[in-house]
């Protein structure tokens, strides 16, 4: 039982650290905001321009109202491209 308590405690601390780090970087827990911030930084444009580019991309994919899952998936893809250097 003590091991389980320690594991839960460690996971809770890890979750808090992840949330604080995310809020520190993006000032939001919304993956759409993460995507906008990262695209704006990568292309050196304003967040409004980045949002327009992102919305256009979603519209071309047939997504009219992107939800958090759509944004998170696109953010992962974008971050993967940034790390992989295939931009």
C-alpha positions as CSV (number, residue, x, y, z in Angstrom):
1,X,0.0,0.0,0.0
2,X,2.9,2.3,0.7
3,X,4.3,1.8,-2.8
4,X,0.9,2.8,-4.3
5,X,0.8,5.9,-2.1
6,X,4.3,6.9,-3.3
7,X,3.4,6.3,-6.9
8,X,0.3,8.4,-6.7
9,X,2.2,11.2,-4.9
10,X,4.9,11.1,-7.6
11,X,2.3,11.2,-10.4
12,X,0.5,14.1,-8.7
13,X,3.7,16.1,-8.4
14,X,4.6,15.3,-12.0
15,X,1.1,16.5,-13.1
16,X,1.5,19.7,-11.2
17,X,5.0,20.3,-12.7
18,X,3.6,19.7,-16.3
19,X,0.7,22.1,-15.8
20,X,3.0,24.8,-14.3
21,X,5.5,24.3,-17.2
22,X,2.7,24.5,-19.8
23,X,1.2,27.6,-18.2
24,X,4.6,29.2,-17.9
25,X,5.3,28.7,-21.6
26,X,1.9,29.2,-23.2
27,X,-0.2,31.0,-20.5
28,X,-3.0,28.6,-21.3
29,X,-4.0,25.0,-21.1
30,X,-5.8,25.2,-24.5
31,X,-3.9,23.3,-27.2
32,X,-5.3,25.7,-29.8
33,X,-3.4,28.5,-28.0
34,X,-0.2,26.4,-28.0
35,X,-0.5,25.9,-31.7
36,X,-1.1,29.6,-32.4
37,X,1.9,30.6,-30.2
38,X,4.2,28.1,-31.8
39,X,3.2,28.9,-35.4
40,X,3.5,32.6,-34.7
41,X,7.0,32.1,-33.2
42,X,8.1,29.8,-36.0
43,X,7.0,32.0,-38.9
44,X,7.7,35.3,-37.1
45,X,4.1,36.6,-37.5
46,X,1.5,37.9,-35.1
47,X,-0.7,35.5,-33.3
48,X,-3.7,36.7,-35.4
49,X,-1.8,35.9,-38.6
50,X,-0.9,32.5,-37.2
51,X,-4.5,31.8,-36.2
52,X,-5.7,32.7,-39.7
53,X,-3.1,30.3,-41.2
54,X,-4.1,27.5,-38.8
55,X,-7.8,28.1,-39.5
56,X,-7.2,28.0,-43.3
57,X,-5.4,24.7,-42.9
58,X,-8.2,23.2,-40.9
59,X,-10.8,24.4,-43.5
60,X,-8.7,22.8,-46.2
61,X,-8.9,19.6,-44.2
62,X,-12.7,20.0,-43.8
63,X,-12.6,21.0,-40.2
64,X,-14.9,24.0,-39.7
65,X,-14.8,24.3,-35.9
66,X,-11.6,22.7,-34.6
67,X,-11.8,21.3,-31.1
68,X,-9.1,20.7,-28.5
69,X,-8.4,17.3,-30.0
70,X,-7.9,18.7,-33.5
71,X,-5.6,21.4,-32.2
72,X,-3.6,18.9,-30.0
73,X,-3.1,16.6,-33.0
74,X,-2.0,19.5,-35.2
75,X,0.2,20.9,-32.5
76,X,1.9,17.5,-32.1
77,X,2.4,17.3,-35.9
78,X,3.8,20.8,-36.0
79,X,6.2,20.2,-33.1
80,X,7.3,17.0,-34.7
81,X,8.1,18.9,-37.9
82,X,10.0,21.5,-35.9
83,X,12.1,18.8,-34.2
84,X,12.6,16.8,-37.3
85,X,13.6,19.8,-39.4
86,X,11.2,18.9,-42.2
87,X,9.9,22.5,-42.4
